[in-house]
């Protein structure tokens, strides 16, 4: 195995701190208050649970060539639903989270 491959694997692909924290950037940026933390945490958990249920049901049906785009569409649909729910029923939370709500899609994909 080449030295560059070992270095790349150790730093990027097999580094647990890098891999686990790359999806947490937006969450860490916005969770400065308890209200924002609970709101963002609830939104992320809700999207993860709902999208995993739908994706698990559809997994055998979807061809492997278009699997990732379908996953993105499913996750983005649930994020949009959560965003619309927050805008309708939790306006102050929606305004404080702002642009970080659509970034839940990235967190769920990682």
LINPE-V159065 format. One record per residue. N is the residue number from 1. SS is DSSP state (h for helix, s for strand, l for the rest). D_FIRST is the distance of its C-alpha to the first C-alpha in whole Angstrom. Layout:
BEGIN
N;SS;D_FIRST, N;SS;D_FIRST
END
This chain:
BEGIN
1;l;0, 2;l;4, 3;h;7, 4;h;9, 5;h;7, 6;h;7, 7;h;10, 8;h;12, 9;h;11, 10;h;13, 11;h;15, 12;h;16, 13;h;15, 14;l;15, 15;l;18, 16;h;21, 17;h;24, 18;h;22, 19;h;22, 20;h;26, 21;h;27, 22;h;27, 23;h;29, 24;h;32, 25;h;32, 26;h;36, 27;h;37, 28;h;37, 29;h;38, 30;h;41, 31;l;42, 32;l;44, 33;l;47, 34;h;48, 35;h;49, 36;h;46, 37;h;44, 38;h;46, 39;h;46, 40;h;42, 41;h;41, 42;h;44, 43;h;43, 44;h;39, 45;h;40, 46;h;42, 47;h;40, 48;h;37, 49;h;40, 50;h;41, 51;h;38, 52;h;37, 53;h;40, 54;h;40, 55;h;37, 56;h;37, 57;h;40, 58;h;39, 59;l;35, 60;l;36, 61;l;38, 62;l;36, 63;l;34, 64;h;30, 65;h;30, 66;h;33, 67;h;32, 68;h;30, 69;h;33, 70;h;36, 71;h;34, 72;h;34, 73;h;38, 74;h;39, 75;h;38, 76;h;39, 77;h;42, 78;h;43, 79;h;42, 80;h;45, 81;h;47, 82;h;46, 83;h;47, 84;h;50, 85;h;51, 86;h;50, 87;h;52, 88;h;55, 89;h;56, 90;l;54, 91;h;54, 92;h;54, 93;h;50, 94;h;50, 95;h;51, 96;h;49, 97;h;45, 98;h;46, 99;h;43, 100;h;40, 101;l;42, 102;l;40, 103;l;37, 104;h;37, 105;h;35, 106;h;32, 107;h;32, 108;h;33, 109;h;30, 110;l;27
END
